[in-house]
């Protein structure tokens, strides 16, 4: 075996060995991609309006404003799957739904966060109508968060 054949053989062996080690090397790229198995944090919902126990008058606009966010871990964005916004008249004695006024499911699939801003009004009525606004968010890890606000219209 001549010297040049040994050099070429050694070079090829070195390249194969380096390739094998580099293919086994774990990259940091996975920290940038969402993984439901690493998702330890449920979505968070902050409803700004309406406020708890607020009172509206018939015909007045009822605004429903808030933010939904999801994190996979403390420093990494998550992935929302669904969001449901529900405004209902309820029976205050047992919180059962009497009538649903608004039921929306904004498209949040794959987003880390979403701001909702809806408006509704109960045009006419008599007495006191007790209402509940509820936002329900689910992420791709199956974690579900609900936030509800009770208020009245008279």
BAZAPA-530812 format. One line per 8 residues: number of its first residue (from 1); for each residue z, x, y of N, C-alpha, C, O, CB. Coordinates in steps of 0.02 Angstrom, whole numbers, plus 50000, padded with zeros to 5 digits. Each point is the difference from the previous one (the first is absolute). Glycine has a CB too. Layout:
<atoms>
NUM) Z:X:Y:Z:X:Y:Z:X:Y:Z:X:Y:Z:X:Y ~ ... $
</atoms>
This chain:
<atoms>
1) 50000:50042:49942:50000:49958:50058:50000:50045:50062:50043:50044:50007:50018:49863:49931 ~ 49891:50081:50104:49997:50044:50058:50047:49975:50054:50029:49946:49995:49852:50084:49979 ~ 50126:50009:50078:50048:49987:50053:49984:49937:50040:50045:49961:50016:49974:50162:49992 ~ 49918:49864:50007:49980:49941:50040:50013:49935:49961:50016:49949:50030:49896:50120:50028 ~ 50080:49932:49876:50014:49941:49960:50074:49985:50000:50021:49942:50003:49880:50084:49924 ~ 50140:50027:50071:50072:49990:50003:50021:49971:50067:50043:49956:50003:49973:50140:49918 ~ 49954:49927:50133:50016:49976:50068:49981:49926:50006:50039:49960:50026:49944:50155:50022 ~ 49958:49867:49928:49977:49931:50004:50045:49955:49957:50020:49946:50022:49860:50093:49997 $
9) 50137:49984:49921:50044:49961:49956:50069:49991:50031:50027:49945:49998:49911:50099:49904 ~ 50090:50009:50127:50065:49996:50031:49998:49954:50061:50046:49961:50012:49981:50156:49948 ~ 49919:49886:50079:49991:49957:50059:49998:49926:49979:50033:49958:50031:49906:50135:50029 ~ 50021:49892:49889:49995:49931:49976:50067:49975:49974:50019:49943:50013:49861:50077:49959 ~ 50156:50023:49991:50065:49981:49975:50048:49987:50057:50039:49952:49998:49941:50117:49899 ~ 50019:49971:50155:50044:49992:50058:49984:49935:50037:50046:49964:50021:49962:50160:49991 ~ 49929:49860:49995:49979:49938:50034:50024:49939:49961:50024:49952:50028:49876:50107:50021 ~ 50092:49944:49884:50022:49944:49957:50075:49992:50004:50026:49944:50003:49876:50075:49920 $
17) 50134:50037:50076:50073:49997:50003:50023:49973:50067:50046:49959:50002:49960:50138:49919 ~ 49964:49924:50133:50018:49976:50067:49984:49925:50006:50038:49963:50029:49941:50152:50019 ~ 49965:49864:49925:49981:49930:50001:50049:49957:49961:50017:49944:50021:49864:50090:49989 ~ 50142:49991:49934:50048:49963:49960:50066:49991:50037:50029:49946:50000:49918:50098:49896 ~ 50076:50009:50138:50062:49995:50037:49993:49955:50062:50045:49962:50016:49985:50152:49943 ~ 49914:49891:50074:49991:49959:50061:49991:49926:49982:50020:49957:50039:49929:50141:50019 ~ 50023:49886:49884:49993:49930:49981:50067:49970:49981:50009:49940:50004:49874:50083:49958 ~ 50164:50018:50017:50066:49976:49982:50045:49995:50062:50052:49966:49998:49935:50085:49889 $
25) 49994:49982:50165:50040:50001:50060:50001:49931:50032:49947:49969:50009:50026:50153:50009 ~ 50087:49852:49998:50006:49935:50030:49989:50006:50075:50027:50045:50032:50053:49917:49877 ~ 49882:49993:50119:49987:50001:50072:50048:49954:50035:50034:49959:49969:49845:50067:50011 ~ 50124:49980:50085:50041:49956:50041:49963:49936:50020:50028:49958:50035:50033:50143:50006 ~ 49876:49893:49937:49962:49941:50020:50031:49935:49976:49993:49949:50033:49906:50122:49964 ~ 50136:49930:49946:50029:49938:49974:50053:49972:50047:50014:49940:49997:49962:50099:49888 ~ 50054:50002:50157:50051:49974:50045:49970:49957:50055:50036:49963:50034:50032:50138:49942 ~ 49865:49902:50033:49967:49961:50052:49975:49933:49973:49979:49957:50039:49990:50149:50018 $
33) 50031:49885:49879:49973:49939:49969:50057:49956:49975:50050:50025:49973:49845:50036:49995 ~ 50097:49873:50040:50050:49952:49979:50007:49999:49924:49950:50003:49964:50027:49929:50139 ~ 50084:50062:49875:50014:49992:49929:50055:49948:49991:50056:50011:50022:49910:50109:49954 ~ 50018:49824:49993:50049:49947:49991:50060:50023:49960:50055:49975:50009:49853:49942:49996 ~ 50082:50131:49950:50056:50025:49959:50051:50039:50042:50058:50007:49980:49865:49997:49922 ~ 50055:50022:50155:50046:50037:50044:50028:49957:50056:50042:50022:50039:49895:50082:49935 ~ 50039:49833:50031:50020:49956:50055:50071:49976:49990:50015:49962:49953:49865:50002:50063 ~ 50165:50059:50027:50071:49983:49993:50025:49954:50056:50058:49980:50000:49958:50130:49944 $
41) 49940:49873:50103:50021:49961:50058:49961:49935:50004:49939:49999:49997:50090:50107:50064 ~ 50008:49839:49945:49969:49934:50007:49972:49992:50071:50023:50035:50046:50057:49916:49867 ~ 49873:50004:50096:49974:49988:50068:50056:49978:50047:50051:49973:49978:49837:49996:49973 ~ 50102:50042:50113:50049:49980:50051:49966:49951:50047:49943:50011:50022:50119:50100:49970 ~ 49972:49834:50023:49974:49949:50045:50049:49993:50059:50060:49992:49990:49882:49946:49914 ~ 50031:50065:50156:50040:49989:50060:49966:49943:50038:49946:50008:50028:50094:50114:49979 ~ 49993:49819:49995:49975:49943:50036:50032:50000:50069:50061:49993:50006:49920:49940:49888 ~ 49978:50073:50158:50025:50001:50069:50010:49930:50028:50049:49985:50033:49894:50125:49984 $
49) 50009:49847:49968:49999:49932:50025:49977:49955:49943:49951:50017:49967:50026:50020:50153 ~ 50054:49907:49867:50056:49970:50036:50065:50035:49984:50005:50037:49951:49935:49854:50050 ~ 50110:50098:50041:50066:50028:49987:50042:49948:49964:49988:49940:50006:50004:50135:50095 ~ 50057:49948:49863:50043:49955:49961:50035:49949:50045:50025:50018:50054:49993:50073:49861 ~ 49982:49848:50063:50034:49944:50033:49970:49981:50068:50031:49964:50039:50071:50071:49902 ~ 49837:49988:50073:49969:49981:50064:49978:49927:49997:49991:49972:49946:49970:50147:50073 ~ 50031:49850:50039:49981:49930:50005:49937:49994:50042:49996:50028:50055:50124:49935:49932 ~ 49831:50002:49986:49937:49987:50035:49995:49926:50015:50036:49959:49970:49908:50138:49972 $
57) 50013:49884:50104:49989:49930:50015:49932:49979:49970:49956:50042:49991:50114:49965:50116 ~ 49923:49929:49878:49937:49975:49972:49943:50016:50048:50006:49989:50060:50055:49918:49878 ~ 49884:50119:50035:49943:50019:50040:50001:50073:50023:49949:50026:50021:50046:49857:50016 ~ 50062:50150:49959:50006:50070:50020:49972:50045:49945:50009:49987:49941:50093:49986:50129 ~ 49862:50080:49950:49974:50048:49951:50057:50038:49967:50046:50024:50033:49848:49987:50034 ~ 50101:49994:49867:50048:50039:49961:49962:50062:49978:49954:49996:49959:50113:49901:50001 ~ 49952:50160:50066:49967:50063:49982:50038:50032:49943:50061:49998:49997:49897:50018:50121 ~ 50004:50013:49835:50029:50037:49944:49971:50070:50003:49942:50011:49984:50071:49884:49943 $
65) 50029:50153:50093:49978:50068:50012:50045:50048:49962:50061:49993:49999:49894:49975:50115 ~ 50013:50081:49854:50040:50050:49964:49957:50056:49972:49939:50001:50008:50142:49910:49964 ~ 49953:50135:49997:49967:50059:49971:50022:50007:49927:50059:49992:49984:49937:50066:50130 ~ 49956:49958:49843:50014:50014:49930:49978:50072:49987:49943:50018:50016:50042:49858:49949 ~ 50059:50164:50006:49982:50069:49983:50020:50015:49929:50044:49967:49972:49970:50068:50148 ~ 49954:50014:49851:50017:50021:49932:49998:50075:49995:49953:50032:50024:50002:49860:49929 ~ 50095:50137:50017:50003:50071:49986:50005:50011:49925:50031:49961:49965:50024:50061:50147 ~ 49913:50031:49865:50008:50020:49930:50065:50038:49992:50039:49989:49953:49835:50017:50031 $
73) 50138:50040:50063:50062:50038:50004:50015:50009:50073:49962:49977:50043:50018:50083:49845 ~ 50074:49975:50129:50022:50003:50069:49949:50031:50047:50000:49984:50060:50114:50024:49897 ~ 49843:50035:50019:49952:50033:50045:49927:49986:49982:49956:50036:50023:50129:50053:49994 ~ 49903:49859:49943:49932:49988:49977:49985:49926:50000:50039:49960:49975:49966:50144:49955 ~ 49937:49878:50098:49980:49930:50004:49989:49968:49932:49978:50033:49953:49971:49993:50155 ~ 50065:49910:49888:49991:49963:49938:49935:49960:50002:49952:50018:50035:50172:49975:49951 ~ 49876:49952:49976:49939:49961:49993:50019:49927:49989:50022:49980:49946:49915:50119:50007 ~ 50054:49860:50100:50013:49929:49994:49948:49968:49956:49942:50020:49999:50111:49978:50114 $
81) 49968:49951:49850:49953:49963:49958:49988:49931:50029:49942:49980:50009:50096:50083:49890 ~ 50016:49900:50116:49992:49932:50027:50051:49987:50055:50053:50032:50002:49902:49929:49887 ~ 50029:49991:50153:50045:49975:50052:49989:49925:50005:49943:49978:50004:50057:50133:50060 ~ 50054:49851:49937:49995:49928:50007:50044:49979:50059:50059:50018:50003:49917:49966:49873 ~ 49995:49977:50169:50036:49973:50058:50005:49925:49992:49949:49966:49990:50011:50128:50086 ~ 50101:49879:49927:50011:49929:49985:50046:49969:50052:50055:50025:50012:49928:49997:49865 ~ 49994:49924:50155:50042:49962:50047:50008:49930:49970:49951:49965:49988:50008:50102:50114 ~ 50104:49913:49886:50013:49936:49967:50056:49962:50035:50044:50029:50031:49918:50020:49861 $
89) 50034:49885:50102:50056:49958:50018:50046:49998:49940:49977:49992:49943:49954:49937:50139 ~ 50134:50078:49929:50047:50001:49944:50055:49948:50009:50013:49977:50055:49963:50145:49928 ~ 50055:49861:49962:50060:49958:50000:50059:50048:50008:50011:50041:49956:49936:49867:49970 ~ 50090:50087:50129:50054:50049:50011:50058:49995:49950:50039:50047:49994:49931:49948:50125 ~ 50035:49950:49845:50056:49993:49953:49990:50043:49937:50048:50023:49970:49971:49862:50073 ~ 49916:50125:49937:49989:50039:49938:49943:50050:50007:49981:50032:49951:50061:49870:49985 ~ 49930:50106:50125:49946:50046:50014:49935:49986:49961:49958:50044:49994:50129:50040:50029 ~ 49905:49855:49953:49938:49984:49964:49945:49985:50052:50013:49976:50055:50052:49977:49846 $
97) 49874:50062:50080:49942:49991:50044:49980:49926:50001:49989:49970:49948:49972:50148:50029 ~ 50034:49855:50083:49978:49931:50009:49924:50000:50013:49964:49959:49971:50150:50007:50074 ~ 49864:50079:49998:49930:50002:50019:49982:50072:50019:50039:50035:50032:49964:49845:50009 ~ 49938:50142:49938:49975:50066:50018:49951:49993:50058:49951:49964:49995:50064:50079:49886 ~ 49999:49993:50173:49957:49999:50059:49948:50055:49999:49943:49990:50020:50150:49959:50044 ~ 49927:50109:49913:49956:50059:50002:50012:50041:49937:50057:50014:49982:49943:49987:50145 ~ 49945:50018:49839:50005:50043:49942:49939:50047:50003:49945:49979:49984:50119:49934:49946 ~ 49948:50149:50090:49945:50048:50007:50014:50062:49959:50058:50019:49989:49918:49938:50126 $
105) 49970:50073:49861:50004:50062:49963:49952:50051:50032:49943:50006:49977:50089:49932:49916 ~ 49990:50097:50159:49956:50049:50032:49980:50055:49951:50037:50015:49954:50017:49961:50157 ~ 49887:50053:49901:49976:50053:49957:50036:50066:50017:49987:50030:50051:49900:49913:49940 ~ 50158:50077:49965:50039:50062:50010:49988:50050:49943:50031:50054:50000:50055:49880:50063 ~ 49872:50050:49890:49989:50040:49940:49986:50073:50017:49950:50016:50033:50008:49882:49909 ~ 50086:50147:50036:49991:50071:50009:50026:50028:50065:49998:50060:50011:49905:49929:49918 ~ 50122:49968:50115:50025:50023:50065:50072:50023:49996:50039:49976:49959:49882:49946:50098 ~ 50097:50126:49987:50069:50023:50004:50042:49954:50044:50061:49996:49993:49900:50121:49990 $
113) 50006:49848:50063:50035:49956:50046:49954:49946:50027:49939:50005:49996:50137:50088:50034 ~ 49955:49855:49998:49962:49944:50026:50043:49965:50053:50060:49990:49990:49875:49996:49901 ~ 50034:49994:50164:50033:49961:50051:49974:49929:49997:49939:49989:50003:50077:50113:50071 ~ 50029:49849:49920:49978:49931:49999:50018:49967:50066:50050:50016:50031:49963:49978:49843 ~ 49944:49959:50147:50009:49963:50062:49967:49933:49992:49939:49993:50008:50065:50114:50061 ~ 50035:49843:49915:49975:49932:49987:50032:49952:50050:50051:50015:50031:49932:50011:49846 ~ 49985:49916:50132:50025:49950:50047:49992:49930:49969:49949:49986:49968:50023:50088:50131 ~ 50077:49884:49912:49998:49932:49975:50041:49956:50047:50043:50025:50036:49944:50014:49843 $
121) 50000:49897:50121:50042:49954:50039:50005:49934:49963:49953:49979:49966:50014:50076:50143 ~ 50090:49913:49898:50009:49933:49974:49992:49955:50061:50044:49996:50042:50036:50039:49860 ~ 49864:49931:50100:49980:49964:50061:50049:49945:50019:50021:49997:50058:49861:50028:49913 ~ 50135:49931:49983:50045:49944:50016:50050:49991:49944:49990:50023:49943:49919:49921:50124 ~ 50145:50023:49950:50051:49986:49950:50061:49970:50033:50002:49990:50061:49956:50103:49868 ~ 50091:49892:50031:50063:49974:50026:50058:50032:49962:49992:50021:49943:49953:49869:50091 ~ 50112:50113:49998:50058:50030:49969:49992:50075:49996:49967:50031:50042:50052:49865:49892 ~ 50012:50134:50015:49997:50072:49991:49961:50016:49936:50013:49971:49948:50098:50043:50113 $
129) 49841:50031:49945:49962:50024:49942:50023:50071:49986:49993:50044:50043:49906:49881:49984 ~ 50129:50086:49914:50024:50066:49981:49943:50038:49966:49967:49974:49955:50153:49983:50032 ~ 49869:50105:50034:49944:50039:49976:50023:50068:49973:50052:50026:50018:49873:49916:50063 ~ 50033:50084:49875:50011:50068:49974:49933:50037:50001:49950:49976:49974:50147:49986:49952 ~ 49904:50096:50105:49943:50045:49996:50018:50054:49950:50053:50031:50005:49910:49945:50115 ~ 49993:50036:49830:50014:50050:49950:49939:50045:49991:49944:49977:49991:50136:49945:49951 ~ 49932:50144:50059:49949:50049:49985:50019:50033:49934:50058:50021:49991:49915:50000:50133 ~ 49979:49985:49830:50012:50031:49935:49948:50054:49989:49940:49986:50002:50110:49907:49952 $
137) 49973:50168:50034:49954:50057:49990:50011:50030:49931:50057:50004:49976:49942:50020:50148 ~ 49947:49998:49845:50002:50032:49934:49959:50063:50003:49945:50001:50029:50071:49887:49911 ~ 50010:50166:50031:49961:50063:49997:49973:50011:49930:50014:49961:49954:50057:50088:50139 ~ 49891:50005:49898:49968:50012:49935:50049:50024:49946:49981:50004:49942:49916:50024:50121 ~ 50164:49986:49955:50051:50016:49950:50035:49937:49976:50044:50003:49957:49972:50110:50096 ~ 49964:49829:49975:50030:49937:49979:50063:49982:50038:50033:49951:49983:49919:50069:49906 ~ 50066:50019:50161:50060:49986:50040:49984:49945:50051:49948:50002:50033:50094:50118:49951 ~ 50003:49831:50021:49990:49942:50043:50057:49996:50051:50059:50009:49983:49880:49930:49925 $
145) 50043:50047:50154:50048:49991:50054:49986:49934:50034:49942:49983:50012:50071:50142:50004 ~ 50040:49838:50001:49993:49937:50036:50043:50003:50063:50055:50027:49999:49921:49909:49894 ~ 49999:50035:50160:50038:49994:50062:49990:49929:50025:49943:49977:50007:50044:50147:50021 ~ 50067:49840:49985:49994:49932:50024:50041:49989:50062:50052:50032:50011:49927:49929:49872 ~ 49997:49993:50159:50034:49982:50063:50004:49924:50002:49950:49965:49991:50008:50140:50070 ~ 50102:49869:49952:50011:49928:50007:50004:49983:50074:50033:50034:50039:50027:49961:49850 ~ 49905:49951:50131:50002:49977:50069:49987:49925:50000:49989:49970:49947:49971:50144:50097 ~ 50042:49855:50015:49990:49928:50002:49953:49981:50057:49989:50038:50048:50125:49945:49904 $
153) 49857:49956:50042:49956:49972:50050:50028:49931:50016:50016:49961:49954:49881:50104:50006 ~ 50110:49919:50105:50027:49934:50019:49969:49976:50065:50017:49945:50023:50090:50082:49919 $
</atoms>
